[in-house]
Amino acid sequence: MQHQVENEFSFSHAHYALKGITREQIFKNLSWKISDDLGLSAPIVTESLEHIYKHREIILGPGLAIFDWQNDDIFSPYVAIFHLDHHVLLRSRETYPTKYVVVLVSPASQSLTHLRHLARISRLFHSHNILESLSRAQSEDGLLAVLNADYLAKRESFAA
């Protein structure tokens, strides 16, 4: 696992072609991958995903969902992108099926960092160009290269 300094931001993990054609299959596979990446139990991750699904808006934009929470058992933020093998309607009222899922899990002691990372993710995906670039990526490394390069370019333009 790649560790981050508290205020640094980068996507630390990417998973390409996550299998599943239903919300339940996607959640099961997300839970397995996230728990493997973080060393958490899959049932706890599944419980977090289900709670967020039931109580929050998860759609960040066309084709994009986000799940975020804080956890007492991790020590650095986990920021991951999941490219789904198929477009999936996570909610029946969605207009666009989901193709990408972003997951942010932060240490419970880092609330401010968590909020900053959410804002950075929101700004990053505000542009539809990022989804076009992601659609051309053919691997996990390709996804990370697109996301981290785009974030650095946006950060430099804000600083200018």
C-alpha positions in Angstrom: 0.0 0.0 0.0 1.3 3.5 -0.9 1.3 5.8 2.2 0.6 9.5 2.0 1.5 12.5 4.1 -1.7 13.8 5.7 -2.3 16.7 3.3 -0.9 15.2 0.1 -3.3 14.0 -2.5 -3.0 11.3 -5.1 -4.9 8.2 -6.1 -3.1 5.5 -4.3 -4.9 2.5 -5.9 -6.7 1.7 -9.1 -8.6 -1.4 -10.1 -9.4 -2.0 -13.7 -12.4 -4.0 -15.0 -14.1 -4.8 -11.7 -16.6 -7.5 -12.4 -20.3 -7.3 -11.8 -23.5 -6.4 -13.5 -25.7 -5.7 -10.4 -25.2 -3.4 -7.5 -24.9 -6.4 -5.1 -22.1 -7.9 -7.3 -20.3 -4.5 -7.5 -20.5 -4.0 -3.7 -19.2 -7.5 -3.0 -16.3 -7.0 -5.3 -15.6 -3.5 -4.1 -15.6 -4.8 -0.5 -13.2 -7.5 -1.4 -10.7 -5.2 -3.2 -10.9 -2.4 -0.6 -10.5 -4.8 2.3 -7.5 -6.4 0.6 -5.9 -3.0 -0.1 -6.5 -1.7 3.5 -6.3 -4.9 5.5 -9.8 -4.4 6.8 -12.5 -7.1 7.1 -14.7 -7.3 4.0 -18.0 -7.4 6.1 -17.0 -4.0 7.7 -16.3 -2.5 4.3 -19.6 -3.9 2.9 -21.4 -2.4 5.9 -19.9 1.0 5.2 -20.8 0.8 1.5 -24.4 -0.2 2.2 -24.7 2.6 4.8 -23.5 5.2 2.4 -25.7 3.8 -0.4 -28.8 4.0 1.9 -28.1 7.4 3.5 -26.2 9.6 1.0 -26.0 10.8 -2.5 -23.3 8.7 -4.2 -23.5 10.0 -7.8 -20.8 12.6 -8.5 -21.5 13.0 -12.2 -22.5 11.1 -15.3 -21.0 7.6 -15.0 -19.3 8.3 -11.7 -20.1 7.4 -8.1 -18.2 8.1 -4.9 -18.1 6.4 -1.6 -16.3 8.1 1.3 -16.1 7.4 5.0 -13.7 7.5 7.9 -12.3 4.6 9.8 -10.4 4.2 13.1 -8.3 1.3 11.8 -6.3 3.0 9.1 -3.5 5.5 9.4 -3.3 7.2 6.0 -6.0 8.2 3.4 -7.0 5.6 0.8 -8.0 7.1 -2.5 -8.9 4.6 -5.2 -10.6 4.5 -8.6 -12.5 1.5 -9.8 -13.2 1.0 -13.5 -16.2 -1.2 -13.8 -16.3 -4.0 -16.4 -19.8 -3.0 -17.3 -21.9 0.1 -16.9 -24.2 -0.5 -13.9 -27.2 1.4 -12.6 -26.4 1.6 -8.9 -29.8 3.3 -8.2 -32.9 2.9 -10.3 -33.5 6.6 -10.5 -30.1 7.2 -12.1 -30.1 8.7 -15.6 -26.6 7.5 -16.5 -25.2 4.1 -15.5 -22.0 4.1 -13.4 -18.7 3.2 -15.1 -16.3 4.5 -12.4 -16.4 4.4 -8.6 -14.1 6.6 -6.5 -13.5 5.5 -2.9 -12.0 7.7 -0.2 -11.4 6.2 3.2 -9.6 8.5 5.7 -8.4 7.9 9.3 -11.1 9.0 11.7 -8.6 11.4 13.2 -8.2 13.3 9.9 -11.6 14.9 9.3 -10.1 18.1 7.8 -7.9 16.1 5.4 -10.9 14.0 4.5 -12.9 17.1 3.5 -10.0 18.5 1.6 -9.6 15.3 -0.4 -13.4 15.2 -1.1 -13.1 18.8 -2.5 -10.1 17.8 -4.6 -11.9 14.8 -6.0 -14.9 16.9 -6.8 -12.8 19.5 -8.6 -10.9 16.9 -10.5 -14.1 15.2 -11.8 -15.9 18.5 -12.5 -14.5 18.3 -16.1 -16.0 15.8 -18.5 -12.5 15.6 -20.2 -11.3 13.5 -17.3 -13.9 10.8 -18.0 -12.9 10.8 -21.7 -9.2 10.4 -20.7 -10.1 7.6 -18.3 -12.1 5.8 -21.0 -8.9 5.5 -23.0 -6.9 4.0 -20.2 -6.4 0.2 -20.6 -5.0 -0.7 -17.3 -4.7 0.2 -13.6 -1.4 2.1 -14.3 -3.2 3.9 -17.1 -6.0 5.0 -14.8 -3.5 6.3 -12.2 -1.4 8.1 -14.8 -4.5 10.0 -16.1 -5.8 10.9 -12.6 -2.5 11.9 -11.0 -1.4 13.9 -14.1 -4.7 15.7 -14.4 -4.7 16.5 -10.7 -1.2 18.0 -10.9 -2.1 20.1 -13.9 -5.3 21.4 -12.2 -3.3 22.1 -9.0 -0.7 24.1 -10.9 -3.4 26.1 -12.7 -5.1 27.0 -9.4 -1.7 28.1 -8.0 -1.0 30.4 -11.0 
